[in-house]
Amino acid sequence: MVVLTVAYLANLFPSAVEPYVIEEIEELRRRGVQVIAGSVRKPSTDQVLAIRCAPEIVLQPLTMMVLLRAMWLCLLRWRRIAPLLARVLFRGTEGPVKRVKALAHTWMGGCYAVQLKGHGVDHIHVHHGYFGSWIGMAAARLLDVGFSVTLHGSDLLLHGTYLDVKLESCALCLTVSEYNRRYILQRYPTVAEEKVVVARLGVDVSECATAKSKSKDDPITLLAVGRLHAVKDHAFLVRACAQLRDRNLHFECSIAGEGPERSRLESLIRKCDLEKHVSLLGHVARDDMNALYDRADVVVLTSRSEGIPLVLMEGMARGKIVLAPAITGIPELVIDDTTGFLYEPGSLSEFVERLEFIRSFMIRPRMMMRARNDPEHRSPLFSATRQLDWVRYAARVQVRNNFDRSRNLDSFGDMFLQRIASRTESIPHEDFVLQQI
């Protein structure tokens, strides 16, 4: 029996904020595929210990011996990477810095190919379309094997550098939403439709969910989860909290995550005098997230660009109300006023108004509690609260039907093997040039 060997590369592996990479690797291994997990950057010891998973190949830092062997390989197989070099040097509108980086990443592709020597690799898959995908693509050409890529969110919509080449070179392009698929086919019309496939992510579907009764004096608890990066735009959330405070809305907001924007956010929180209302929790371990979700009334997202965020799926699976911008693939998960609530991207006033609207639904005064047993005393607010319960229920149904982790991983495994295995049957494992190196 021939075993399929796949080199799976990520910019950073393992990563606590990208659990789907580990899950896809484990799914392929469960099906008998030999997967060689790789990371462009060296993960920290804490990351490896916390996730209990380590890459088999790490590209950076590079040793002089690997660099020299990679250069020799590139010279021997220069015809295979010549189209990439011609694209970088003579075509396109990229600036000189991006062109120099692409040349360096081509060399790093040679380094990756050298380190894969002896593994009998049949195919290279890269998650995310950042520079790691150029490295994987160059290595695949040098090894004469297939190449595929997963385009997720910002790597496609904000930082799609040299995607025309990557899409032309890949045997398969996976993406996480129908929005992304339409975007790819419209922006790159020469790409064959059949090789762009939606592979949805997913979460575990919880068995139970509870909604807390609130009085008008109880604070509404907001939870945001995500790396403190400019694209996540937590500054928008802090400014919204300032407006909530000015409107005398009783609230608490917790932001879980770490990143380069932390100092800026701390400064903004002080400037807005929100220290008593907004908390930056830093990195929160996976096992501790349940307590945060349980306490939250509303899971909020304020990103400028996304795929379909796991945080929204996790909140909805727990029966939480979610509020997110109507961007990219998010409306495929959050159907406005049905499975959650959406607001116009960048509209601070609409975000705040939606929160006030949700808050009004959550209040259950004594007369409403009495109305449960006395239909004559039912109020419109009681009906509204019941309607919010339906939103929670619909959210859980949406996740269970379309974003269930085990089901979507099973679909990913089926599709990946059907598309990739058939293309690798005739590819020999031995590479004469690498044997000479």
PyMOL commands that set and color helices and strands:
alter all, ss='L'
color gray80, all
select helices_A, chain A and resi 19-30+45-51+64-76+78-90+96-115+131-143+154-157+163-169+178-187+193-195+230-232+234-246+262-271+286-295+310-317+330-332+348-362+366-371+375-377+380-402+405-424+432-436
alter helices_A, ss='H'
color red, helices_A
select strands_A, chain A and resi 5-12+34-41+57-58+123-127+146-151+172-175+196-198+220-225+251-256+278-282+298-300+321-325+341-343
alter strands_A, ss='S'
color yellow, strands_A
deselect
rebuild
show_as cartoon
